[in-house]
């Protein structure tokens, strides 16, 4: 998989530094980094690719390195570039936030019902302290 690490424009040429994330990359047959310079004109794309780095004088049509390649592509159909990571919307943060919100609402509902639930208009809730009866000590213990 290739990743773009830098993009720059100079005149009509676009410079792209690419990072090869493949685990089987071994110099000198394949390289971790490469520099691509390209330009598009109509349905034709001209590009040069040089391993490891961009070199002085590299353009989309000219390359002085013996290791690089010059290529020309002609479009057979049109498409738009896409990044696989960006094509799917990442809503992980939204799912976490929604989960926390649902958890808090459930805690509030449980707390509400433990404390007495709904009170109808005009209804007086019984006082829990009314059930306690305070009595006087038996008479036999007085003045003995």
Backbone bond lengths (Angstrom), bond angles and torsions (degrees), N, CA, C in turn:
res aa  C-N    CA-C-N  psi(-1)  N-CA   C-N-CA  omega(-1)  CA-C   N-CA-C  phi
1 X - - - 1.437 - - 1.529 108.24 -
2 X 1.295 116.62 132.30 1.463 121.97 178.72 1.521 110.33 -97.86
3 X 1.326 115.10 139.25 1.467 121.62 175.94 1.523 108.26 -120.88
4 X 1.304 116.42 141.32 1.453 121.91 176.43 1.530 108.12 -86.13
5 X 1.342 117.02 122.64 1.465 120.04 179.94 1.528 112.11 -103.58
6 X 1.342 116.97 -20.47 1.465 120.65 179.65 1.518 108.95 -157.35
7 X 1.326 115.67 142.28 1.460 121.80 173.74 1.520 108.08 -135.62
8 X 1.310 115.99 133.37 1.463 120.55 177.36 1.518 109.97 -145.71
9 X 1.318 116.25 155.81 1.462 121.10 -178.57 1.519 109.15 -121.27
10 X 1.336 115.22 134.68 1.456 121.34 174.74 1.517 107.26 -136.48
11 X 1.328 116.56 108.19 1.458 120.71 -175.11 1.520 109.65 66.29
12 X 1.338 117.11 -126.21 1.469 120.56 179.27 1.528 111.50 -95.03
13 X 1.343 117.16 -3.18 1.465 121.71 -178.76 1.525 111.48 -91.99
14 X 1.324 115.20 139.87 1.466 121.80 174.82 1.518 107.91 -111.48
15 X 1.336 115.87 125.37 1.460 122.44 179.30 1.523 108.73 -98.16
16 X 1.330 115.86 132.29 1.460 121.24 -179.98 1.525 107.86 -132.92
17 X 1.331 116.72 123.22 1.458 120.65 172.69 1.517 107.30 -95.25
18 X 1.336 116.06 125.17 1.457 121.93 -175.35 1.528 110.75 -110.13
19 X 1.326 115.64 142.11 1.464 122.73 176.04 1.527 108.35 -113.63
20 X 1.325 116.39 124.12 1.466 121.72 179.97 1.529 108.14 -91.51
21 X 1.323 116.95 111.18 1.465 121.91 -176.67 1.522 113.04 -87.74
22 X 1.324 117.57 6.77 1.463 121.08 179.47 1.525 109.55 -67.64
23 X 1.335 116.65 135.03 1.463 120.80 -177.36 1.529 112.50 -73.53
24 X 1.312 118.24 -13.66 1.461 120.87 -178.24 1.531 112.74 -93.35
25 X 1.329 117.69 14.48 1.460 121.06 -179.44 1.524 109.53 -70.32
26 X 1.347 116.04 122.07 1.464 121.57 177.49 1.516 108.87 -139.37
27 X 1.312 117.33 124.89 1.465 120.43 174.97 1.521 107.70 -70.66
28 X 1.281 125.18 146.72 1.449 127.60 6.03 1.527 114.63 -96.47
29 X 1.345 119.45 0.59 1.465 118.93 -176.63 1.525 113.12 -80.36
30 X 1.317 117.44 -29.12 1.468 121.05 175.42 1.523 107.74 -140.71
31 X 1.324 116.01 159.05 1.458 119.53 -171.82 1.529 111.36 -128.96
32 X 1.316 114.69 149.48 1.462 121.30 179.11 1.539 110.06 -71.52
33 X 1.341 117.13 -41.15 1.460 121.87 -179.31 1.518 109.95 -119.95
34 X 1.329 116.34 150.90 1.458 121.94 171.83 1.517 108.85 -150.53
35 X 1.329 114.21 157.80 1.464 120.71 -179.47 1.518 108.38 -114.16
36 X 1.311 115.37 127.34 1.468 120.77 177.55 1.523 107.72 -118.62
37 X 1.332 115.44 131.75 1.462 121.63 174.48 1.525 105.87 -120.03
38 X 1.329 115.87 125.49 1.469 117.60 -177.92 1.520 110.64 -139.35
39 X 1.330 113.77 160.56 1.452 122.04 172.57 1.525 107.30 -144.56
40 X 1.312 115.64 145.04 1.467 120.82 -179.54 1.518 108.84 -115.30
41 X 1.312 115.32 135.06 1.450 121.15 177.13 1.525 107.53 -138.46
42 X 1.310 116.15 106.32 1.463 120.31 -176.18 1.520 109.88 66.40
43 X 1.329 116.31 -123.48 1.471 119.83 179.81 1.526 112.10 -99.69
44 X 1.348 117.14 10.66 1.467 121.32 -178.99 1.525 110.22 -110.76
45 X 1.329 115.11 135.18 1.467 121.69 174.93 1.519 107.30 -119.34
46 X 1.330 115.72 122.57 1.465 121.10 175.43 1.512 107.43 -104.45
47 X 1.346 116.64 137.33 1.458 119.55 -176.77 1.519 111.55 -150.05
48 X 1.323 114.86 152.20 1.460 121.84 169.54 1.522 106.82 -123.51
49 X 1.334 115.29 145.40 1.462 121.12 -179.90 1.523 107.29 -130.65
50 X 1.337 115.30 125.99 1.456 120.69 178.95 1.524 109.28 -123.83
51 X 1.344 117.91 133.73 1.468 119.04 179.34 1.523 112.23 -69.50
52 X 1.316 115.50 149.38 1.463 127.18 173.69 1.520 115.20 73.14
53 X 1.334 120.26 -45.98 1.462 120.22 -175.40 1.518 111.65 -161.68
54 X 1.326 114.68 164.52 1.464 120.06 172.07 1.529 107.21 -77.42
55 X 1.320 116.17 145.68 1.466 118.99 -179.57 1.520 109.78 -116.63
56 X 1.302 115.84 159.05 1.455 122.08 179.36 1.525 109.80 -60.56
57 X 1.311 116.39 131.16 1.457 121.50 178.24 1.519 113.88 87.60
58 X 1.327 117.96 -1.04 1.469 120.16 179.85 1.523 109.30 -72.89
59 X 1.332 115.57 126.52 1.465 121.75 175.18 1.523 107.50 -128.44
60 X 1.299 116.43 -175.83 1.465 120.03 -179.14 1.533 112.18 -72.89
61 X 1.324 117.16 -14.49 1.471 119.98 -178.80 1.520 112.98 -123.62
62 X 1.330 118.15 -6.92 1.461 120.24 -176.00 1.524 110.42 -134.12
63 X 1.354 114.49 135.38 1.463 119.97 -179.94 1.522 107.82 -145.43
64 X 1.329 117.44 126.27 1.464 121.12 -177.37 1.526 112.71 -95.33
65 X 1.307 118.20 -2.75 1.463 121.69 179.88 1.519 110.49 -83.99
66 X 1.336 116.49 140.11 1.467 119.63 178.38 1.528 111.53 -80.04
67 X 1.352 117.74 -9.77 1.460 120.99 -179.01 1.533 112.61 -94.44
68 X 1.313 117.08 -19.14 1.457 120.46 -177.38 1.512 113.06 -84.06
69 X 1.314 115.07 176.71 1.467 122.01 -179.34 1.524 109.41 -132.42
70 X 1.332 115.31 147.19 1.455 122.10 172.41 1.524 106.75 -112.42
71 X 1.335 116.25 129.04 1.463 120.51 -177.35 1.521 110.20 -133.73
72 X 1.333 115.06 155.09 1.459 121.55 174.35 1.520 107.71 -132.28
73 X 1.328 114.66 128.90 1.467 120.17 179.25 1.519 109.17 -113.09
74 X 1.315 116.05 143.36 1.453 121.79 173.13 1.516 107.61 -120.23
75 X 1.316 115.63 128.52 1.469 120.63 -175.63 1.517 111.02 -71.15
76 X 1.320 115.35 130.49 1.457 121.01 173.11 1.525 110.64 -93.68
77 X 1.314 114.96 -28.30 1.467 121.34 175.08 1.512 107.21 -152.18
78 X 1.313 116.20 160.71 1.467 119.02 -178.45 1.523 109.83 -95.70
79 X 1.299 114.17 146.42 1.465 120.85 176.55 1.518 107.65 -150.88
80 X 1.300 115.28 164.76 1.456 118.73 177.18 1.520 108.39 -111.65
81 X 1.330 116.91 137.96 1.460 119.03 179.87 1.528 110.64 -66.28
82 X 1.292 114.88 147.12 1.461 118.77 178.34 1.513 109.76 -141.87
83 X 1.281 115.04 153.61 1.455 122.42 176.18 1.521 106.58 -104.70
84 X 1.334 119.74 122.66 1.468 120.22 -177.46 1.525 112.95 -58.02
85 X 1.326 116.99 -32.74 1.464 119.61 179.95 1.521 111.56 -69.90
86 X 1.349 117.13 -31.46 1.458 120.65 -178.50 1.521 112.57 -88.54
87 X 1.348 117.79 -17.34 1.460 119.93 -175.96 1.526 111.31 -69.19
88 X 1.300 116.71 -30.52 1.455 120.12 176.09 1.522 107.27 -99.51
89 X 1.313 116.14 129.96 1.459 119.01 178.03 1.514 108.90 -71.85
90 X 1.309 115.89 131.45 1.452 120.77 -179.28 1.521 108.53 -95.69
91 X 1.334 115.80 103.32 1.453 121.77 -178.10 1.524 112.17 -106.55
92 X 1.321 118.07 23.62 1.459 121.14 -178.63 1.522 110.43 -56.39
93 X 1.324 117.49 -44.72 1.469 120.80 -179.09 1.524 110.83 -61.01
94 X 1.341 116.96 -36.27 1.458 120.79 -179.75 1.528 110.99 -68.71
95 X 1.333 116.43 -40.66 1.467 120.08 178.27 1.522 111.26 -63.93
96 X 1.322 117.56 -40.07 1.467 121.17 178.27 1.525 109.70 -64.92
97 X 1.321 117.14 -46.09 1.460 121.40 179.65 1.524 111.04 -61.71
98 X 1.318 117.54 -42.26 1.458 121.87 178.25 1.528 110.56 -63.74
99 X 1.318 117.83 -41.86 1.462 121.34 177.88 1.512 112.60 -61.98
100 X 1.329 117.28 -42.64 1.471 121.30 177.89 1.525 109.94 -64.46
101 X 1.329 117.52 -41.77 1.460 121.51 179.69 1.530 110.87 -62.15
102 X 1.329 117.91 -46.22 1.470 121.60 179.48 1.532 110.13 -62.45
103 X 1.333 117.27 -41.05 1.463 121.18 178.60 1.531 110.85 -60.59
104 X 1.321 117.83 -45.32 1.471 121.60 -179.68 1.524 110.38 -64.52
105 X 1.330 117.93 -42.26 1.468 121.14 178.97 1.527 110.17 -62.00
106 X 1.323 118.12 -43.10 1.471 120.99 178.65 1.524 111.40 -62.35
107 X 1.314 117.96 -42.07 1.468 121.81 178.20 1.529 109.75 -62.24
108 X 1.323 117.83 -43.21 1.471 121.16 179.50 1.527 111.24 -64.43
109 X 1.325 117.47 -40.54 1.470 120.65 178.88 1.528 110.16 -64.47
110 X 1.312 117.37 -45.49 1.469 120.73 178.76 1.526 110.32 -61.71
111 X 1.316 118.22 -45.18 1.462 122.57 178.96 1.537 110.45 -61.20
112 X 1.323 117.32 -41.01 1.455 122.67 -178.91 1.532 110.99 -61.45
113 X 1.333 117.43 -45.64 1.460 120.50 -178.90 1.525 112.31 -72.77
114 X 1.312 117.87 -29.93 1.469 120.27 175.99 1.525 109.94 -67.50
115 X 1.304 118.02 -36.21 1.467 122.38 -177.76 1.520 113.64 -82.45
116 X 1.308 120.12 -0.08 1.459 119.26 173.87 1.497 116.06 134.47
117 X 1.271 120.53 -8.16 1.455 121.90 176.40 1.514 113.00 71.89
118 X 1.330 115.03 -156.43 1.456 121.23 -178.36 1.524 110.64 -80.58
119 X 1.302 116.98 143.21 1.467 122.89 176.62 1.523 107.55 -112.29
120 X 1.345 117.03 125.32 1.457 120.39 178.50 1.517 109.13 -74.12
121 X 1.325 115.97 155.29 1.450 121.43 -178.76 1.528 109.42 -62.85
122 X 1.311 116.58 127.66 1.460 121.94 179.00 1.517 113.30 86.07
123 X 1.320 119.31 -8.50 1.456 122.34 -178.77 1.523 109.66 -81.93
124 X 1.328 115.21 134.62 1.456 120.44 177.30 1.517 107.11 -104.09
125 X 1.275 115.93 123.97 1.458 120.00 179.48 1.527 108.93 -76.68
126 X 1.340 118.29 140.22 1.462 120.21 -179.18 1.522 110.67 -64.45
127 X 1.329 113.26 145.46 1.455 120.07 177.27 1.522 107.67 -82.82
128 X 1.272 117.50 127.91 1.462 121.23 -177.36 1.527 111.04 -67.82
129 X 1.308 118.01 -22.27 1.464 121.07 -178.32 1.531 112.16 -79.64
130 X 1.352 118.74 -12.58 1.461 121.07 -179.91 1.526 111.94 -70.01
131 X 1.277 119.00 -20.84 1.452 122.24 -179.08 1.532 112.75 -75.30
132 X 1.299 116.80 -15.48 1.462 120.42 -178.38 1.525 108.97 -86.01
133 X 1.334 117.13 123.28 1.466 122.62 179.59 1.524 107.81 -106.62
134 X 1.301 113.97 122.87 1.467 118.82 177.40 1.520 107.40 -97.60
135 X 1.303 116.49 120.73 1.470 119.87 -178.77 1.518 109.77 -113.95
136 X 1.332 114.40 159.14 1.464 121.06 178.48 1.526 108.36 -79.98
137 X 1.297 117.69 152.36 1.464 119.20 177.09 1.525 110.58 -65.91
138 X 1.328 117.23 153.56 1.467 120.19 179.83 1.534 111.16 -58.33
139 X 1.334 116.07 149.91 1.466 122.22 -176.95 1.525 112.27 -66.48
140 X 1.259 119.92 -33.64 1.454 122.79 -175.50 1.517 112.70 -57.71
141 X 1.321 118.28 -21.27 1.446 119.12 179.20 1.516 113.08 -88.86
142 X 1.289 115.32 -6.54 1.460 117.99 179.92 1.532 108.80 -91.00
143 X 1.289 117.77 134.27 1.474 126.95 175.97 1.514 113.15 55.07
144 X 1.110 120.83 54.54 1.440 122.32 177.56 1.444 114.37 -100.18
